[in-house]
Amino acid sequence: MMVVYICFCKMTSDFLKKPIEEREQIIPQWMELGKKHGLKTLTYGNPTGVNENVVIMFQSKKYSDNYMKFQREWLGLGSPEAHKFVEHTRTITVH
């Protein structure tokens, strides 16, 4: 069974103040980190009609804790890097 994670991201002011060229280089790094945790990036972009600034769709071959492990590392939870660029996320899981 394939699982899709639709992740809405509210970015920090530090991220939003960066020039667009720098921001465009950061998001692909997140995709590489996702690969490390068994996630394929389907697409990403700027959502409309919501409070968040970025939406990323990840896909996994099965439902497991790989997405949670990815989020912990991605957001730097429990480290000084926590919430450096991403203030919070909201994820919709689709089976």
PDB file of N, CA, C and O in Angstrom:
ATOM      1  N   MET A   1       0.840  -1.177   0.000  1.00  0.00           N
ATOM      2  CA  MET A   1       0.000   0.000   0.000  1.00  0.00           C
ATOM      3  C   MET A   1       0.893   1.251   0.000  1.00  0.00           C
ATOM      4  O   MET A   1       1.836   1.352   0.785  1.00  0.00           O
ATOM      5  N   MET A   2       0.588   2.174  -0.870  1.00  0.00           N
ATOM      6  CA  MET A   2       1.302   3.452  -0.907  1.00  0.00           C
ATOM      7  C   MET A   2       0.645   4.431   0.058  1.00  0.00           C
ATOM      8  O   MET A   2      -0.575   4.441   0.220  1.00  0.00           O
ATOM      9  N   VAL A   3       1.464   5.239   0.684  1.00  0.00           N
ATOM     10  CA  VAL A   3       0.992   6.270   1.602  1.00  0.00           C
ATOM     11  C   VAL A   3       1.549   7.606   1.116  1.00  0.00           C
ATOM     12  O   VAL A   3       2.727   7.703   0.774  1.00  0.00           O
ATOM     13  N   VAL A   4       0.705   8.628   1.087  1.00  0.00           N
ATOM     14  CA  VAL A   4       1.130   9.972   0.704  1.00  0.00           C
ATOM     15  C   VAL A   4       0.981  10.878   1.919  1.00  0.00           C
ATOM     16  O   VAL A   4      -0.040  10.861   2.606  1.00  0.00           O
ATOM     17  N   TYR A   5       2.018  11.668   2.168  1.00  0.00           N
ATOM     18  CA  TYR A   5       2.008  12.650   3.254  1.00  0.00           C
ATOM     19  C   TYR A   5       1.982  14.038   2.613  1.00  0.00           C
ATOM     20  O   TYR A   5       2.926  14.418   1.921  1.00  0.00           O
ATOM     21  N   ILE A   6       0.920  14.786   2.837  1.00  0.00           N
ATOM     22  CA  ILE A   6       0.820  16.154   2.341  1.00  0.00           C
ATOM     23  C   ILE A   6       1.199  17.051   3.514  1.00  0.00           C
ATOM     24  O   ILE A   6       0.439  17.186   4.472  1.00  0.00           O
ATOM     25  N   CYS A   7       2.357  17.651   3.435  1.00  0.00           N
ATOM     26  CA  CYS A   7       2.921  18.403   4.557  1.00  0.00           C
ATOM     27  C   CYS A   7       2.884  19.906   4.271  1.00  0.00           C
ATOM     28  O   CYS A   7       3.539  20.390   3.348  1.00  0.00           O
ATOM     29  N   PHE A   8       2.113  20.629   5.070  1.00  0.00           N
ATOM     30  CA  PHE A   8       2.051  22.083   4.978  1.00  0.00           C
ATOM     31  C   PHE A   8       3.046  22.658   5.981  1.00  0.00           C
ATOM     32  O   PHE A   8       3.072  22.241   7.139  1.00  0.00           O
ATOM     33  N   CYS A   9       3.859  23.609   5.546  1.00  0.00           N
ATOM     34  CA  CYS A   9       4.930  24.158   6.381  1.00  0.00           C
ATOM     35  C   CYS A   9       4.765  25.662   6.567  1.00  0.00           C
ATOM     36  O   CYS A   9       4.679  26.415   5.596  1.00  0.00           O
ATOM     37  N   LYS A  10       4.724  26.081   7.808  1.00  0.00           N
ATOM     38  CA  LYS A  10       4.752  27.508   8.144  1.00  0.00           C
ATOM     39  C   LYS A  10       6.220  27.852   8.364  1.00  0.00           C
ATOM     40  O   LYS A  10       6.851  27.353   9.295  1.00  0.00           O
ATOM     41  N   MET A  11       6.751  28.701   7.508  1.00  0.00           N
ATOM     42  CA  MET A  11       8.165  29.018   7.551  1.00  0.00           C
ATOM     43  C   MET A  11       8.450  30.146   8.546  1.00  0.00           C
ATOM     44  O   MET A  11       7.587  30.977   8.829  1.00  0.00           O
ATOM     45  N   THR A  12       9.677  30.155   9.066  1.00  0.00           N
ATOM     46  CA  THR A  12      10.097  31.210   9.991  1.00  0.00           C
ATOM     47  C   THR A  12      10.445  32.477   9.218  1.00  0.00           C
ATOM     48  O   THR A  12      10.646  32.438   8.004  1.00  0.00           O
ATOM     49  N   SER A  13      10.515  33.580   9.917  1.00  0.00           N
ATOM     50  CA  SER A  13      10.901  34.833   9.266  1.00  0.00           C
ATOM     51  C   SER A  13      12.336  34.753   8.756  1.00  0.00           C
ATOM     52  O   SER A  13      12.667  35.387   7.755  1.00  0.00           O
ATOM     53  N   ASP A  14      13.202  33.975   9.433  1.00  0.00           N
ATOM     54  CA  ASP A  14      14.581  33.798   8.948  1.00  0.00           C
ATOM     55  C   ASP A  14      14.592  33.186   7.552  1.00  0.00           C
ATOM     56  O   ASP A  14      15.375  33.596   6.696  1.00  0.00           O
ATOM     57  N   PHE A  15      13.720  32.205   7.325  1.00  0.00           N
ATOM     58  CA  PHE A  15      13.629  31.578   6.007  1.00  0.00           C
ATOM     59  C   PHE A  15      13.043  32.555   4.997  1.00  0.00           C
ATOM     60  O   PHE A  15      13.574  32.700   3.896  1.00  0.00           O
ATOM     61  N   LEU A  16      11.966  33.217   5.355  1.00  0.00           N
ATOM     62  CA  LEU A  16      11.259  34.097   4.422  1.00  0.00           C
ATOM     63  C   LEU A  16      12.072  35.334   4.041  1.00  0.00           C
ATOM     64  O   LEU A  16      11.835  35.919   2.985  1.00  0.00           O
ATOM     65  N   LYS A  17      13.021  35.740   4.880  1.00  0.00           N
ATOM     66  CA  LYS A  17      13.870  36.901   4.576  1.00  0.00           C
ATOM     67  C   LYS A  17      14.992  36.557   3.599  1.00  0.00           C
ATOM     68  O   LYS A  17      15.594  37.452   3.006  1.00  0.00           O
ATOM     69  N   LYS A  18      15.272  35.276   3.431  1.00  0.00           N
ATOM     70  CA  LYS A  18      16.347  34.871   2.528  1.00  0.00           C
ATOM     71  C   LYS A  18      15.970  35.173   1.082  1.00  0.00           C
ATOM     72  O   LYS A  18      14.794  35.113   0.724  1.00  0.00           O
ATOM     73  N   PRO A  19      16.954  35.498   0.249  1.00  0.00           N
ATOM     74  CA  PRO A  19      16.671  35.678  -1.169  1.00  0.00           C
ATOM     75  C   PRO A  19      16.097  34.387  -1.760  1.00  0.00           C
ATOM     76  O   PRO A  19      16.421  33.293  -1.299  1.00  0.00           O
ATOM     77  N   ILE A  20      15.261  34.518  -2.762  1.00  0.00           N
ATOM     78  CA  ILE A  20      14.594  33.362  -3.371  1.00  0.00           C
ATOM     79  C   ILE A  20      15.603  32.307  -3.824  1.00  0.00           C
ATOM     80  O   ILE A  20      15.332  31.111  -3.724  1.00  0.00           O
ATOM     81  N   GLU A  21      16.757  32.736  -4.317  1.00  0.00           N
ATOM     82  CA  GLU A  21      17.779  31.785  -4.774  1.00  0.00           C
ATOM     83  C   GLU A  21      18.261  30.889  -3.638  1.00  0.00           C
ATOM     84  O   GLU A  21      18.482  29.696  -3.842  1.00  0.00           O
ATOM     85  N   GLU A  22      18.423  31.453  -2.451  1.00  0.00           N
ATOM     86  CA  GLU A  22      18.843  30.659  -1.287  1.00  0.00           C
ATOM     87  C   GLU A  22      17.733  29.711  -0.841  1.00  0.00           C
ATOM     88  O   GLU A  22      17.992  28.556  -0.501  1.00  0.00           O
ATOM     89  N   ARG A  23      16.502  30.205  -0.846  1.00  0.00           N
ATOM     90  CA  ARG A  23      15.374  29.352  -0.452  1.00  0.00           C
ATOM     91  C   ARG A  23      15.232  28.173  -1.408  1.00  0.00           C
ATOM     92  O   ARG A  23      14.938  27.057  -0.980  1.00  0.00           O
ATOM     93  N   GLU A  24      15.438  28.414  -2.691  1.00  0.00           N
ATOM     94  CA  GLU A  24      15.319  27.346  -3.688  1.00  0.00           C
ATOM     95  C   GLU A  24      16.379  26.263  -3.497  1.00  0.00           C
ATOM     96  O   GLU A  24      16.180  25.127  -3.927  1.00  0.00           O
ATOM     97  N   GLN A  25      17.496  26.594  -2.863  1.00  0.00           N
ATOM     98  CA  GLN A  25      18.550  25.608  -2.603  1.00  0.00           C
ATOM     99  C   GLN A  25      18.288  24.792  -1.340  1.00  0.00           C
ATOM    100  O   GLN A  25      18.806  23.684  -1.204  1.00  0.00           O
ATOM    101  N   ILE A  26      17.500  25.320  -0.427  1.00  0.00           N
ATOM    102  CA  ILE A  26      17.240  24.635   0.848  1.00  0.00           C
ATOM    103  C   ILE A  26      16.242  23.494   0.673  1.00  0.00           C
ATOM    104  O   ILE A  26      16.460  22.405   1.205  1.00  0.00           O
ATOM    105  N   ILE A  27      15.169  23.717  -0.051  1.00  0.00           N
ATOM    106  CA  ILE A  27      14.109  22.706  -0.169  1.00  0.00           C
ATOM    107  C   ILE A  27      14.616  21.394  -0.771  1.00  0.00           C
ATOM    108  O   ILE A  27      14.235  20.336  -0.270  1.00  0.00           O
ATOM    109  N   PRO A  28      15.454  21.395  -1.818  1.00  0.00           N
ATOM    110  CA  PRO A  28      15.981  20.108  -2.314  1.00  0.00           C
ATOM    111  C   PRO A  28      16.783  19.331  -1.259  1.00  0.00           C
ATOM    112  O   PRO A  28      16.847  18.103  -1.323  1.00  0.00           O
ATOM    113  N   GLN A  29      17.384  20.014  -0.311  1.00  0.00           N
ATOM    114  CA  GLN A  29      18.089  19.329   0.779  1.00  0.00           C
ATOM    115  C   GLN A  29      17.103  18.525   1.619  1.00  0.00           C
ATOM    116  O   GLN A  29      17.430  17.441   2.102  1.00  0.00           O
ATOM    117  N   TRP A  30      15.899  19.057   1.791  1.00  0.00           N
ATOM    118  CA  TRP A  30      14.871  18.336   2.545  1.00  0.00           C
ATOM    119  C   TRP A  30      14.463  17.076   1.799  1.00  0.00           C
ATOM    120  O   TRP A  30      14.197  16.042   2.411  1.00  0.00           O
ATOM    121  N   MET A  31      14.416  17.166   0.474  1.00  0.00           N
ATOM    122  CA  MET A  31      14.056  15.997  -0.335  1.00  0.00           C
ATOM    123  C   MET A  31      15.099  14.894  -0.193  1.00  0.00           C
ATOM    124  O   MET A  31      14.752  13.716  -0.118  1.00  0.00           O
ATOM    125  N   GLU A  32      16.364  15.269  -0.157  1.00  0.00           N
ATOM    126  CA  GLU A  32      17.436  14.290   0.030  1.00  0.00           C
ATOM    127  C   GLU A  32      17.321  13.625   1.399  1.00  0.00           C
ATOM    128  O   GLU A  32      17.519  12.416   1.523  1.00  0.00           O
ATOM    129  N   LEU A  33      17.005  14.401   2.409  1.00  0.00           N
ATOM    130  CA  LEU A  33      16.810  13.847   3.745  1.00  0.00           C
ATOM    131  C   LEU A  33      15.633  12.884   3.751  1.00  0.00           C
ATOM    132  O   LEU A  33      15.679  11.841   4.404  1.00  0.00           O
ATOM    133  N   GLY A  34      14.585  13.232   3.028  1.00  0.00           N
ATOM    134  CA  GLY A  34      13.432  12.340   2.911  1.00  0.00           C
ATOM    135  C   GLY A  34      13.825  11.002   2.304  1.00  0.00           C
ATOM    136  O   GLY A  34      13.373   9.955   2.768  1.00  0.00           O
ATOM    137  N   LYS A  35      14.667  11.025   1.263  1.00  0.00           N
ATOM    138  CA  LYS A  35      15.136   9.784   0.629  1.00  0.00           C
ATOM    139  C   LYS A  35      15.821   8.883   1.644  1.00  0.00           C
ATOM    140  O   LYS A  35      15.647   7.664   1.636  1.00  0.00           O
ATOM    141  N   LYS A  36      16.601   9.507   2.516  1.00  0.00           N
ATOM    142  CA  LYS A  36      17.306   8.754   3.565  1.00  0.00           C
ATOM    143  C   LYS A  36      16.324   7.965   4.432  1.00  0.00           C
ATOM    144  O   LYS A  36      16.659   6.900   4.952  1.00  0.00           O
ATOM    145  N   HIS A  37      15.118   8.496   4.581  1.00  0.00           N
ATOM    146  CA  HIS A  37      14.098   7.860   5.422  1.00  0.00           C
ATOM    147  C   HIS A  37      13.041   7.120   4.598  1.00  0.00           C
ATOM    148  O   HIS A  37      11.965   6.803   5.106  1.00  0.00           O
ATOM    149  N   GLY A  38      13.347   6.846   3.333  1.00  0.00           N
ATOM    150  CA  GLY A  38      12.436   6.057   2.504  1.00  0.00           C
ATOM    151  C   GLY A  38      11.264   6.820   1.927  1.00  0.00           C
ATOM    152  O   GLY A  38      10.248   6.225   1.568  1.00  0.00           O
ATOM    153  N   LEU A  39      11.397   8.136   1.833  1.00  0.00           N
ATOM    154  CA  LEU A  39      10.321   8.967   1.298  1.00  0.00           C
ATOM    155  C   LEU A  39      10.703   9.503  -0.079  1.00  0.00           C
ATOM    156  O   LEU A  39      11.829   9.949  -0.300  1.00  0.00           O
ATOM    157  N   LYS A  40       9.759   9.450  -0.982  1.00  0.00           N
ATOM    158  CA  LYS A  40       9.938  10.034  -2.316  1.00  0.00           C
ATOM    159  C   LYS A  40       9.159  11.344  -2.345  1.00  0.00           C
ATOM    160  O   LYS A  40       8.003  11.380  -1.923  1.00  0.00           O
ATOM    161  N   THR A  41       9.770  12.416  -2.833  1.00  0.00           N
ATOM    162  CA  THR A  41       9.069  13.680  -2.967  1.00  0.00           C
ATOM    163  C   THR A  41       8.299  13.660  -4.273  1.00  0.00           C
ATOM    164  O   THR A  41       8.885  13.490  -5.342  1.00  0.00           O
ATOM    165  N   LEU A  42       6.985  13.835  -4.191  1.00  0.00           N
ATOM    166  CA  LEU A  42       6.151  13.865  -5.388  1.00  0.00           C
ATOM    167  C   LEU A  42       6.134  15.250  -6.017  1.00  0.00           C
ATOM    168  O   LEU A  42       6.270  15.387  -7.233  1.00  0.00           O
ATOM    169  N   THR A  43       5.968  16.268  -5.197  1.00  0.00           N
ATOM    170  CA  THR A  43       5.938  17.645  -5.681  1.00  0.00           C
ATOM    171  C   THR A  43       6.021  18.588  -4.487  1.00  0.00           C
ATOM    172  O   THR A  43       5.870  18.169  -3.339  1.00  0.00           O
ATOM    173  N   TYR A  44       6.260  19.844  -4.767  1.00  0.00           N
ATOM    174  CA  TYR A  44       6.232  20.872  -3.723  1.00  0.00           C
ATOM    175  C   TYR A  44       5.866  22.198  -4.362  1.00  0.00           C
ATOM    176  O   TYR A  44       5.982  22.368  -5.575  1.00  0.00           O
ATOM    177  N   GLY A  45       5.424  23.136  -3.534  1.00  0.00           N
ATOM    178  CA  GLY A  45       5.058  24.438  -4.057  1.00  0.00           C
ATOM    179  C   GLY A  45       4.524  25.345  -2.966  1.00  0.00           C
ATOM    180  O   GLY A  45       4.693  25.085  -1.774  1.00  0.00           O
ATOM    181  N   ASN A  46       3.875  26.416  -3.402  1.00  0.00           N
ATOM    182  CA  ASN A  46       3.298  27.393  -2.488  1.00  0.00           C
ATOM    183  C   ASN A  46       1.787  27.233  -2.489  1.00  0.00           C
ATOM    184  O   ASN A  46       1.140  27.444  -3.515  1.00  0.00           O
ATOM    185  N   PRO A  47       1.215  26.858  -1.339  1.00  0.00           N
ATOM    186  CA  PRO A  47      -0.234  26.669  -1.281  1.00  0.00           C
ATOM    187  C   PRO A  47      -0.968  28.006  -1.186  1.00  0.00           C
ATOM    188  O   PRO A  47      -0.397  29.011  -0.762  1.00  0.00           O
ATOM    189  N   THR A  48      -2.215  28.004  -1.578  1.00  0.00           N
ATOM    190  CA  THR A  48      -3.057  29.187  -1.411  1.00  0.00           C
ATOM    191  C   THR A  48      -4.240  28.827  -0.522  1.00  0.00           C
ATOM    192  O   THR A  48      -4.686  27.680  -0.498  1.00  0.00           O
ATOM    193  N   GLY A  49      -4.736  29.807   0.196  1.00  0.00           N
ATOM    194  CA  GLY A  49      -5.902  29.594   1.036  1.00  0.00           C
ATOM    195  C   GLY A  49      -5.612  28.981   2.389  1.00  0.00           C
ATOM    196  O   GLY A  49      -6.540  28.619   3.113  1.00  0.00           O
ATOM    197  N   VAL A  50      -4.336  28.857   2.750  1.00  0.00           N
ATOM    198  CA  VAL A  50      -3.953  28.333   4.062  1.00  0.00           C
ATOM    199  C   VAL A  50      -2.902  29.265   4.664  1.00  0.00           C
ATOM    200  O   VAL A  50      -2.363  30.124   3.966  1.00  0.00           O
ATOM    201  N   ASN A  51      -2.612  29.100   5.944  1.00  0.00           N
ATOM    202  CA  ASN A  51      -1.643  29.962   6.622  1.00  0.00           C
ATOM    203  C   ASN A  51      -0.191  29.588   6.349  1.00  0.00           C
ATOM    204  O   ASN A  51       0.713  30.391   6.584  1.00  0.00           O
ATOM    205  N   GLU A  52       0.033  28.387   5.858  1.00  0.00           N
ATOM    206  CA  GLU A  52       1.394  27.923   5.637  1.00  0.00           C
ATOM    207  C   GLU A  52       1.966  28.491   4.334  1.00  0.00           C
ATOM    208  O   GLU A  52       1.225  28.944   3.462  1.00  0.00           O
ATOM    209  N   ASN A  53       3.297  28.459   4.221  1.00  0.00           N
ATOM    210  CA  ASN A  53       3.997  29.040   3.078  1.00  0.00           C
ATOM    211  C   ASN A  53       4.425  28.021   2.029  1.00  0.00           C
ATOM    212  O   ASN A  53       4.579  28.365   0.857  1.00  0.00           O
ATOM    213  N   VAL A  54       4.618  26.772   2.441  1.00  0.00           N
ATOM    214  CA  VAL A  54       5.130  25.735   1.547  1.00  0.00           C
ATOM    215  C   VAL A  54       4.305  24.468   1.750  1.00  0.00           C
ATOM    216  O   VAL A  54       3.893  24.168   2.870  1.00  0.00           O
ATOM    217  N   VAL A  55       4.064  23.726   0.673  1.00  0.00           N
ATOM    218  CA  VAL A  55       3.456  22.396   0.776  1.00  0.00           C
ATOM    219  C   VAL A  55       4.383  21.422   0.045  1.00  0.00           C
ATOM    220  O   VAL A  55       4.861  21.705  -1.053  1.00  0.00           O
ATOM    221  N   ILE A  56       4.624  20.276   0.672  1.00  0.00           N
ATOM    222  CA  ILE A  56       5.459  19.235   0.078  1.00  0.00           C
ATOM    223  C   ILE A  56       4.689  17.922   0.178  1.00  0.00           C
ATOM    224  O   ILE A  56       4.136  17.599   1.229  1.00  0.00           O
ATOM    225  N   MET A  57       4.656  17.170  -0.914  1.00  0.00           N
ATOM    226  CA  MET A  57       3.994  15.860  -0.905  1.00  0.00           C
ATOM    227  C   MET A  57       5.057  14.771  -0.976  1.00  0.00           C
ATOM    228  O   MET A  57       5.843  14.707  -1.921  1.00  0.00           O
ATOM    229  N   PHE A  58       5.065  13.917   0.046  1.00  0.00           N
ATOM    230  CA  PHE A  58       5.980  12.784   0.114  1.00  0.00           C
ATOM    231  C   PHE A  58       5.183  11.496  -0.080  1.00  0.00           C
ATOM    232  O   PHE A  58       3.992  11.439   0.226  1.00  0.00           O
ATOM    233  N   GLN A  59       5.845  10.479  -0.586  1.00  0.00           N
ATOM    234  CA  GLN A  59       5.216   9.173  -0.759  1.00  0.00           C
ATOM    235  C   GLN A  59       6.117   8.108  -0.140  1.00  0.00           C
ATOM    236  O   GLN A  59       7.343   8.185  -0.214  1.00  0.00           O
ATOM    237  N   SER A  60       5.484   7.126   0.462  1.00  0.00           N
ATOM    238  CA  SER A  60       6.202   6.001   1.052  1.00  0.00           C
ATOM    239  C   SER A  60       5.530   4.709   0.597  1.00  0.00           C
ATOM    240  O   SER A  60       4.327   4.688   0.336  1.00  0.00           O
ATOM    241  N   LYS A  61       6.300   3.646   0.504  1.00  0.00           N
ATOM    242  CA  LYS A  61       5.746   2.365   0.056  1.00  0.00           C
ATOM    243  C   LYS A  61       4.856   1.724   1.104  1.00  0.00           C
ATOM    244  O   LYS A  61       4.031   0.869   0.786  1.00  0.00           O
ATOM    245  N   LYS A  62       5.021   2.135   2.351  1.00  0.00           N
ATOM    246  CA  LYS A  62       4.186   1.572   3.407  1.00  0.00           C
ATOM    247  C   LYS A  62       4.054   2.582   4.538  1.00  0.00           C
ATOM    248  O   LYS A  62       4.865   3.499   4.668  1.00  0.00           O
ATOM    249  N   TYR A  63       3.031   2.403   5.344  1.00  0.00           N
ATOM    250  CA  TYR A  63       2.832   3.258   6.503  1.00  0.00           C
ATOM    251  C   TYR A  63       3.738   2.755   7.620  1.00  0.00           C
ATOM    252  O   TYR A  63       3.647   1.599   8.032  1.00  0.00           O
ATOM    253  N   SER A  64       4.595   3.617   8.097  1.00  0.00           N
ATOM    254  CA  SER A  64       5.483   3.242   9.206  1.00  0.00           C
ATOM    255  C   SER A  64       5.915   4.514   9.918  1.00  0.00           C
ATOM    256  O   SER A  64       5.398   5.599   9.653  1.00  0.00           O
ATOM    257  N   ASP A  65       6.860   4.362  10.816  1.00  0.00           N
ATOM    258  CA  ASP A  65       7.325   5.536  11.545  1.00  0.00           C
ATOM    259  C   ASP A  65       8.419   6.285  10.789  1.00  0.00           C
ATOM    260  O   ASP A  65       9.030   7.196  11.347  1.00  0.00           O
ATOM    261  N   ASN A  66       8.684   5.918   9.519  1.00  0.00           N
ATOM    262  CA  ASN A  66       9.744   6.601   8.776  1.00  0.00           C
ATOM    263  C   ASN A  66       9.459   8.090   8.603  1.00  0.00           C
ATOM    264  O   ASN A  66      10.383   8.903   8.625  1.00  0.00           O
ATOM    265  N   TYR A  67       8.197   8.451   8.433  1.00  0.00           N
ATOM    266  CA  TYR A  67       7.872   9.871   8.281  1.00  0.00           C
ATOM    267  C   TYR A  67       8.148  10.627   9.580  1.00  0.00           C
ATOM    268  O   TYR A  67       8.646  11.752   9.551  1.00  0.00           O
ATOM    269  N   MET A  68       7.827  10.014  10.711  1.00  0.00           N
ATOM    270  CA  MET A  68       8.090  10.657  12.002  1.00  0.00           C
ATOM    271  C   MET A  68       9.594  10.815  12.237  1.00  0.00           C
ATOM    272  O   MET A  68      10.042  11.851  12.729  1.00  0.00           O
ATOM    273  N   LYS A  69      10.367   9.791  11.885  1.00  0.00           N
ATOM    274  CA  LYS A  69      11.825   9.886  12.027  1.00  0.00           C
ATOM    275  C   LYS A  69      12.373  10.994  11.131  1.00  0.00           C
ATOM    276  O   LYS A  69      13.247  11.762  11.534  1.00  0.00           O
ATOM    277  N   PHE A  70      11.843  11.065   9.905  1.00  0.00           N
ATOM    278  CA  PHE A  70      12.243  12.128   8.983  1.00  0.00           C
ATOM    279  C   PHE A  70      11.938  13.489   9.587  1.00  0.00           C
ATOM    280  O   PHE A  70      12.796  14.372   9.583  1.00  0.00           O
ATOM    281  N   GLN A  71      10.722  13.675  10.110  1.00  0.00           N
ATOM    282  CA  GLN A  71      10.342  14.976  10.666  1.00  0.00           C
ATOM    283  C   GLN A  71      11.226  15.379  11.834  1.00  0.00           C
ATOM    284  O   GLN A  71      11.614  16.542  11.948  1.00  0.00           O
ATOM    285  N   ARG A  72      11.546  14.428  12.703  1.00  0.00           N
ATOM    286  CA  ARG A  72      12.410  14.750  13.851  1.00  0.00           C
ATOM    287  C   ARG A  72      13.762  15.266  13.379  1.00  0.00           C
ATOM    288  O   ARG A  72      14.274  16.258  13.897  1.00  0.00           O
ATOM    289  N   GLU A  73      14.338  14.579  12.387  1.00  0.00           N
ATOM    290  CA  GLU A  73      15.645  15.013  11.882  1.00  0.00           C
ATOM    291  C   GLU A  73      15.519  16.308  11.085  1.00  0.00           C
ATOM    292  O   GLU A  73      16.324  17.224  11.256  1.00  0.00           O
ATOM    293  N   TRP A  74      14.516  16.386  10.217  1.00  0.00           N
ATOM    294  CA  TRP A  74      14.309  17.548   9.364  1.00  0.00           C
ATOM    295  C   TRP A  74      14.131  18.823  10.177  1.00  0.00           C
ATOM    296  O   TRP A  74      14.727  19.853   9.862  1.00  0.00           O
ATOM    297  N   LEU A  75      13.313  18.757  11.219  1.00  0.00           N
ATOM    298  CA  LEU A  75      13.023  19.936  12.026  1.00  0.00           C
ATOM    299  C   LEU A  75      14.035  20.162  13.140  1.00  0.00           C
ATOM    300  O   LEU A  75      13.959  21.157  13.859  1.00  0.00           O
ATOM    301  N   GLY A  76      14.988  19.233  13.285  1.00  0.00           N
ATOM    302  CA  GLY A  76      16.010  19.387  14.313  1.00  0.00           C
ATOM    303  C   GLY A  76      15.443  19.349  15.713  1.00  0.00           C
ATOM    304  O   GLY A  76      15.970  19.999  16.616  1.00  0.00           O
ATOM    305  N   LEU A  77      14.370  18.591  15.907  1.00  0.00           N
ATOM    306  CA  LEU A  77      13.728  18.567  17.226  1.00  0.00           C
ATOM    307  C   LEU A  77      14.709  18.121  18.300  1.00  0.00           C
ATOM    308  O   LEU A  77      15.447  17.153  18.117  1.00  0.00           O
ATOM    309  N   GLY A  78      14.710  18.829  19.410  1.00  0.00           N
ATOM    310  CA  GLY A  78      15.613  18.513  20.513  1.00  0.00           C
ATOM    311  C   GLY A  78      17.016  19.036  20.300  1.00  0.00           C
ATOM    312  O   GLY A  78      17.923  18.669  21.047  1.00  0.00           O
ATOM    313  N   SER A  79      17.226  19.881  19.303  1.00  0.00           N
ATOM    314  CA  SER A  79      18.554  20.432  19.033  1.00  0.00           C
ATOM    315  C   SER A  79      18.469  21.951  18.904  1.00  0.00           C
ATOM    316  O   SER A  79      17.376  22.505  18.787  1.00  0.00           O
ATOM    317  N   PRO A  80      19.624  22.627  18.926  1.00  0.00           N
ATOM    318  CA  PRO A  80      19.612  24.083  18.731  1.00  0.00           C
ATOM    319  C   PRO A  80      19.077  24.506  17.363  1.00  0.00           C
ATOM    320  O   PRO A  80      18.681  25.657  17.182  1.00  0.00           O
ATOM    321  N   GLU A  81      19.061  23.586  16.404  1.00  0.00           N
ATOM    322  CA  GLU A  81      18.563  23.886  15.060  1.00  0.00           C
ATOM    323  C   GLU A  81      17.033  23.842  14.975  1.00  0.00           C
ATOM    324  O   GLU A  81      16.467  24.218  13.949  1.00  0.00           O
ATOM    325  N   ALA A  82      16.367  23.397  16.022  1.00  0.00           N
ATOM    326  CA  ALA A  82      14.905  23.253  15.995  1.00  0.00           C
ATOM    327  C   ALA A  82      14.240  24.565  15.590  1.00  0.00           C
ATOM    328  O   ALA A  82      14.531  25.629  16.138  1.00  0.00           O
ATOM    329  N   HIS A  83      13.352  24.460  14.629  1.00  0.00           N
ATOM    330  CA  HIS A  83      12.559  25.591  14.150  1.00  0.00           C
ATOM    331  C   HIS A  83      13.400  26.717  13.547  1.00  0.00           C
ATOM    332  O   HIS A  83      13.004  27.882  13.583  1.00  0.00           O
ATOM    333  N   LYS A  84      14.560  26.362  12.995  1.00  0.00           N
ATOM    334  CA  LYS A  84      15.412  27.371  12.345  1.00  0.00           C
ATOM    335  C   LYS A  84      14.708  27.955  11.122  1.00  0.00           C
ATOM    336  O   LYS A  84      14.662  29.174  10.954  1.00  0.00           O
ATOM    337  N   PHE A  85      14.159  27.088  10.265  1.00  0.00           N
ATOM    338  CA  PHE A  85      13.482  27.546   9.058  1.00  0.00           C
ATOM    339  C   PHE A  85      11.989  27.221   9.043  1.00  0.00           C
ATOM    340  O   PHE A  85      11.203  27.934   8.420  1.00  0.00           O
ATOM    341  N   VAL A  86      11.602  26.151   9.727  1.00  0.00           N
ATOM    342  CA  VAL A  86      10.203  25.724   9.719  1.00  0.00           C
ATOM    343  C   VAL A  86       9.624  25.943  11.113  1.00  0.00           C
ATOM    344  O   VAL A  86      10.050  25.314  12.081  1.00  0.00           O
ATOM    345  N   GLU A  87       8.651  26.840  11.201  1.00  0.00           N
ATOM    346  CA  GLU A  87       8.033  27.149  12.491  1.00  0.00           C
ATOM    347  C   GLU A  87       7.176  25.983  12.968  1.00  0.00           C
ATOM    348  O   GLU A  87       7.288  25.550  14.115  1.00  0.00           O
ATOM    349  N   HIS A  88       6.314  25.473  12.078  1.00  0.00           N
ATOM    350  CA  HIS A  88       5.513  24.293  12.402  1.00  0.00           C
ATOM    351  C   HIS A  88       5.035  23.649  11.103  1.00  0.00           C
ATOM    352  O   HIS A  88       5.065  24.257  10.033  1.00  0.00           O
ATOM    353  N   THR A  89       4.593  22.399  11.235  1.00  0.00           N
ATOM    354  CA  THR A  89       4.062  21.679  10.076  1.00  0.00           C
ATOM    355  C   THR A  89       2.698  21.101  10.418  1.00  0.00           C
ATOM    356  O   THR A  89       2.344  20.921  11.584  1.00  0.00           O
ATOM    357  N   ARG A  90       1.957  20.822   9.377  1.00  0.00           N
ATOM    358  CA  ARG A  90       0.652  20.167   9.492  1.00  0.00           C
ATOM    359  C   ARG A  90       0.622  19.149   8.375  1.00  0.00           C
ATOM    360  O   ARG A  90       0.827  19.500   7.213  1.00  0.00           O
ATOM    361  N   THR A  91       0.370  17.898   8.702  1.00  0.00           N
ATOM    362  CA  THR A  91       0.451  16.837   7.709  1.00  0.00           C
ATOM    363  C   THR A  91      -0.879  16.100   7.578  1.00  0.00           C
ATOM    364  O   THR A  91      -1.532  15.768   8.567  1.00  0.00           O
ATOM    365  N   ILE A  92      -1.253  15.859   6.337  1.00  0.00           N
ATOM    366  CA  ILE A  92      -2.419  15.035   6.022  1.00  0.00           C
ATOM    367  C   ILE A  92      -1.879  13.727   5.452  1.00  0.00           C
ATOM    368  O   ILE A  92      -1.116  13.742   4.487  1.00  0.00           O
ATOM    369  N   THR A  93      -2.262  12.612   6.032  1.00  0.00           N
ATOM    370  CA  THR A  93      -1.827  11.290   5.576  1.00  0.00           C
ATOM    371  C   THR A  93      -2.931  10.666   4.741  1.00  0.00           C
ATOM    372  O   THR A  93      -4.076  10.575   5.183  1.00  0.00           O
ATOM    373  N   VAL A  94      -2.585  10.238   3.535  1.00  0.00           N
ATOM    374  CA  VAL A  94      -3.558   9.636   2.625  1.00  0.00           C
ATOM    375  C   VAL A  94      -3.131   8.215   2.314  1.00  0.00           C
ATOM    376  O   VAL A  94      -2.014   7.993   1.847  1.00  0.00           O
ATOM    377  N   HIS A  95      -4.008   7.244   2.568  1.00  0.00           N
ATOM    378  CA  HIS A  95      -3.716   5.820   2.298  1.00  0.00           C
ATOM    379  C   HIS A  95      -4.298   5.425   0.973  1.00  0.00           C
ATOM    380  O   HIS A  95      -4.165   4.273   0.559  1.00  0.00           O
TER     381      HIS A  95
END
